């Protein structure tokens, strides 16, 4: 068996809930040994975030807690971010527990934690203390708002960060309320950023022999994750608004209703738009100066989109997906989770 990319790396995971545990899980997927420290009796908060529960080989599909043994059941949420780990119960509020964590940190390559800013120092588990024992240690601290700034002491939860970081202002229907994304996207992105930072720090250590301290904040990540929407605002000076399933910079790039449901159409360039028009027997649309270029289509979306919507309403989802896909234009069904896990590509 060949070594995995991080098979010689030991990670001490002191984090809980999602962003930190997800980062630890990804490092484990890459081959690292991950030791997860949990509170005696309770463990990670997400162990109790059910139903649904998983027990043995059977999932409690009905989500009825009475059907699962509380002594052995595991919440699906916990399982989503904690594979490839070894778990140990240590009470870090006690001197004995702190000594155990310091001993583990002295023999680890990476420490992951998501205490509030300043929290690790109360237990003697901050970077200064741990790096004195292990100068090669990489310490990744994940918080809501970072280690400094006016909000540093505030706790940060994903939906709060989606709200404060602008994501909810651009998610949802134009005439509806602000809307969060259906998964904890700020947490997920933060876990990914943490792994990227840790890998960079490992590369730095390979050259210098020195560890590093990483300050990873959900608010920073969410702001960076606004990508084109952020740049649209910084360039134009106008805050983007909610557009439902539409796109601020590309048209047509959204959901359309067919006779029996909805599907997604993503036209990324003018050639694709011309092929779409050909397969719809509407070559005149591609020749129309109002729609011939993407910039023109964006400017005239209020004219073009209703025309396309009227065409698509006349056929079934399968009819349009088959025709549009055959024309080499990106499109697809809007799957529920059952459809996702039944998809042959997945």
C-alpha positions in Angstrom: 0.0 0.0 0.0 1.5 3.3 -1.0 1.6 6.3 1.3 -1.2 8.9 0.9 -0.3 12.5 0.4 -0.5 13.3 4.1 0.1 9.9 5.6 3.0 11.1 7.8 1.0 14.0 9.2 -0.7 13.9 12.6 -3.6 16.3 13.2 -5.0 17.1 16.6 -8.5 18.2 16.1 -9.9 20.2 19.0 -12.8 21.6 16.9 -16.5 20.9 16.9 -19.6 21.4 14.8 -18.7 21.8 11.1 -16.0 24.1 9.7 -13.2 22.7 11.8 -14.3 19.1 11.8 -14.8 19.3 8.0 -11.2 20.5 7.7 -10.0 17.6 9.9 -12.0 15.2 7.8 -10.5 16.4 4.6 -7.0 16.1 6.0 -7.9 12.6 7.0 -9.2 11.8 3.5 -5.7 12.9 2.3 -4.1 10.3 4.6 -3.4 12.3 7.8 -3.8 10.6 11.2 -6.6 12.7 12.9 -7.1 12.6 16.6 -10.4 14.2 17.6 -10.6 15.5 21.2 -14.2 15.6 22.5 -15.7 16.6 25.8 -16.5 13.7 28.2 -20.1 12.8 28.3 -21.3 15.1 25.5 -18.7 15.0 22.8 -19.1 17.2 19.7 -22.3 19.2 19.8 -23.4 17.5 16.5 -23.6 14.1 18.1 -26.9 15.3 19.4 -28.1 17.0 16.2 -30.6 14.4 15.2 -32.8 12.8 14.0 -32.1 11.2 11.6 -29.8 8.8 13.4 -27.6 6.0 12.1 -27.2 2.8 14.2 -25.3 -0.2 13.0 -26.2 -1.0 9.4 -29.6 0.7 9.5 -30.4 4.3 9.2 -33.5 5.6 11.0 -35.2 6.9 7.8 -38.3 8.0 9.7 -36.2 10.2 12.0 -37.9 8.7 15.1 -35.5 9.0 18.0 -37.4 6.2 19.8 -36.3 3.7 17.2 -32.6 4.3 17.9 -30.6 3.3 20.9 -29.3 6.6 22.5 -26.2 4.7 23.8 -25.0 3.8 20.3 -26.9 5.9 17.8 -25.0 8.5 15.8 -26.4 11.7 14.3 -26.2 11.9 10.5 -24.9 15.5 10.9 -21.9 14.3 13.0 -21.1 11.6 10.5 -20.9 14.2 7.7 -17.8 15.7 9.1 -16.0 13.1 11.2 -14.9 10.1 9.1 -11.3 9.0 9.2 -10.7 10.1 12.8 -9.9 8.6 16.1 -11.8 10.1 19.0 -10.7 10.6 22.6 -12.5 12.2 25.5 -10.5 14.8 27.4 -11.8 17.6 29.7 -9.6 20.5 28.8 -11.1 22.6 31.6 -9.0 20.5 34.0 -5.2 20.7 34.5 -4.9 17.0 33.8 -6.8 17.4 30.5 -4.7 20.4 29.5 -1.5 18.4 30.1 -2.8 15.6 27.9 -3.6 18.0 25.1 -0.2 19.6 25.4 1.4 16.2 25.2 -0.5 15.3 22.1 0.3 18.7 20.5 4.0 18.1 21.2 3.7 15.0 19.0 1.4 16.4 16.3 2.0 18.4 13.1 -1.2 20.3 13.1 -3.6 21.6 15.7 -7.2 22.5 14.6 -9.4 24.5 17.0 -12.4 26.8 16.9 -12.5 28.3 20.3 -13.6 31.9 20.7 -10.8 34.4 20.2 -8.5 34.3 23.2 -10.1 31.0 24.5 -7.1 28.7 24.0 -4.8 31.0 26.1 -7.1 30.4 29.2 -6.2 26.7 29.0 -2.5 27.2 28.1 -3.3 25.8 24.6 -2.6 28.9 22.5 -0.1 28.9 19.8 2.6 30.6 21.9 2.4 27.9 24.5 2.1 24.9 22.2 4.8 26.1 19.7 7.2 26.4 22.7 6.8 22.7 23.0 6.8 22.0 19.3 8.3 24.7 17.1 7.2 22.8 13.9 3.6 22.9 14.9 1.0 24.4 12.6 -1.9 25.9 14.6 -5.1 26.6 12.7 -7.6 28.7 14.6 -11.1 29.0 13.1 -13.5 31.6 14.5 -16.5 33.6 13.3 -14.7 37.0 12.9 -11.0 36.4 13.4 -8.6 37.1 16.2 -8.8 40.9 16.1 -11.2 43.6 15.0 -14.4 44.9 16.6 -16.3 41.6 16.4 -13.4 39.3 17.5 -15.1 38.4 20.7 -18.5 37.5 19.1 -19.5 33.9 18.4 -20.1 33.2 14.7 -22.6 30.8 13.3 -23.0 30.0 9.6 -26.4 31.6 9.0 -25.2 34.7 10.9 -22.2 34.9 8.6 -24.3 34.3 5.5 -26.4 37.3 6.6 -23.6 39.7 7.7 -21.3 38.6 4.8 -23.9 39.6 2.1 -24.8 36.1 0.8 -28.4 36.3 2.0 -28.9 39.7 0.3 -28.3 38.1 -3.1 -30.1 34.8 -2.5 -33.8 34.3 -3.1 -36.5 35.7 -5.3 -36.5 39.4 -6.2 -39.8 40.0 -4.5 -39.1 37.7 -1.6 -37.2 38.0 1.7 -33.4 37.4 2.0 -32.7 33.7 2.0 -29.9 31.5 3.3 -28.3 28.7 1.2 -29.6 25.2 1.9 -26.4 24.0 3.4 -24.0 25.7 5.8 -22.0 27.1 3.0 -19.9 29.6 5.0 -18.8 26.7 7.3 -18.0 24.5 4.3 -16.0 27.1 2.5 -14.1 27.9 5.7 -13.2 24.3 6.2 -11.8 24.3 2.6 -9.9 27.5 3.2 -8.4 26.0 6.4 -7.2 23.0 4.6 -5.6 25.1 1.9 -3.9 27.2 4.5 -2.7 24.2 6.4 -1.2 22.7 3.2 0.6 26.0 2.4 1.9 26.0 6.0 3.1 22.4 5.6 4.9 23.4 2.4 6.5 26.4 4.2 7.6 24.1 7.0 9.2 21.7 4.5 11.5 24.5 3.4 12.1 26.2 6.7 11.4 23.7 9.5 9.1 26.3 11.1 5.5 26.0 12.1 2.9 28.8 11.6 -0.2 30.2 13.1 -3.3 30.4 10.8 -6.2 32.8 11.6 -9.2 31.6 9.6 -12.5 33.5 10.0 -15.9 32.6 8.6 -16.6 36.3 7.9 -13.4 36.6 5.9 -14.1 33.5 3.9 -17.7 34.5 3.2 -16.7 37.9 2.0 -14.0 36.4 -0.3 -16.6 33.8 -1.5 -18.8 36.6 -3.0 -16.3 36.5 -6.0 -18.0 38.1 -9.0 -20.8 39.6 -7.0 -18.2 41.4 -4.8 -16.3 42.6 -7.8 -19.6 43.7 -9.5 -20.2 46.0 -6.5 -16.6 47.3 -6.2 -16.5 48.1 -10.0 -20.1 49.5 -10.4 -20.7 50.8 -6.9 -24.2 49.4 -6.9 -25.1 46.5 -4.4 -26.3 43.4 -6.3 -29.9 42.4 -5.5 -31.7 39.0 -5.4 -32.4 37.6 -8.8 -33.9 34.2 -8.0 -32.2 31.7 -10.2 -31.0 34.3 -12.7 -27.3 35.4 -13.1 -26.2 39.0 -12.9 -23.6 38.7 -15.7 -24.9 35.9 -18.0 -28.2 35.4 -19.9 -29.8 33.0 -20.3 -28.4 31.3 -17.2 -31.2 30.2 -15.0 -34.1 27.8 -14.3 -37.0 27.6 -16.8 -40.4 25.9 -16.3 -41.3 23.2 -18.8 -44.8 21.7 -19.1 -44.0 19.1 -16.3 -41.4 20.8 -14.1 -38.2 22.9 -14.1 -34.8 22.5 -15.6 -31.6 24.5 -15.7 -30.2 26.2 -18.8 -26.6 27.6 -18.7 -25.6 29.5 -21.9 -22.0 30.5 -21.3 -21.2 32.2 -24.6 -22.6 33.5 -27.9 -21.9 30.3 -29.9 -23.9 28.3 -27.4 -26.7 30.8 -27.6 -26.8 30.5 -31.4 -26.9 26.7 -31.1 -29.8 27.0 -28.6 -31.7 29.2 -31.0 -31.2 26.8 -33.8 -32.5 23.8 -31.8 -35.5 25.9 -30.8 -36.1 26.8 -34.4 -35.6 30.4 -33.5 -32.5 31.4 -35.3 -34.0 34.9 -35.6 -33.2 35.4 -31.9 -29.5 34.9 -32.3 -29.5 37.3 -35.3 -31.4 40.0 -33.3 -29.0 42.7 -32.2 -30.7 42.8 -28.8 -29.6 39.2 -28.1 -26.6 38.6 -30.4 -24.0 39.1 -27.6 -24.1 38.3 -24.0 -23.8 42.0 -23.0 -26.8 42.7 -25.1 -28.7 39.8 -23.6 -27.9 41.0 -20.1 -29.2 44.5 -21.1 -32.4 43.0 -22.6 -33.0 40.0 -20.3 -36.5 41.3 -19.5 -37.4 40.9 -23.2 -35.5 37.6 -24.0 -36.3 35.6 -20.9 -40.1 35.7 -21.4 -39.7 34.7 -25.0 -37.7 31.6 -24.0 -40.1 30.9 -21.1 -43.0 30.8 -23.5 -41.2 28.3 -25.8 -40.1 26.0 -23.0 -43.6 25.9 -21.5 -44.8 24.0 -24.6 -42.6 20.9 -24.0 -41.7 18.5 -21.2 -38.5 18.7 -19.2 -37.2 15.5 -20.9 -38.0 16.8 -24.3 -36.0 20.0 -23.8 -33.1 18.4 -22.0 -32.6 15.9 -24.8 -32.8 18.5 -27.6 -30.7 21.1 -25.8 -28.0 18.6 -24.7 -27.8 17.2 -28.3 -27.1 20.7 -29.5 -24.1 20.9 -27.1 -25.6 23.5 -24.8 -25.2 22.9 -21.1 -28.5 22.1 -19.3 -29.7 19.7 -16.7 -32.5 18.5 -14.4 -33.0 20.0 -10.9 -32.5 16.9 -8.8 -33.7 16.3 -5.3 -31.3 14.3 -3.1 -32.8 11.0 -4.2 -32.1 12.0 -7.8 -28.5 13.1 -7.0 -27.6 9.7 -5.4 -29.3 7.8 -8.2 -27.5 9.8 -10.9 -25.0 7.5 -12.9 -22.4 10.2 -12.8 -22.5 10.4 -9.0 
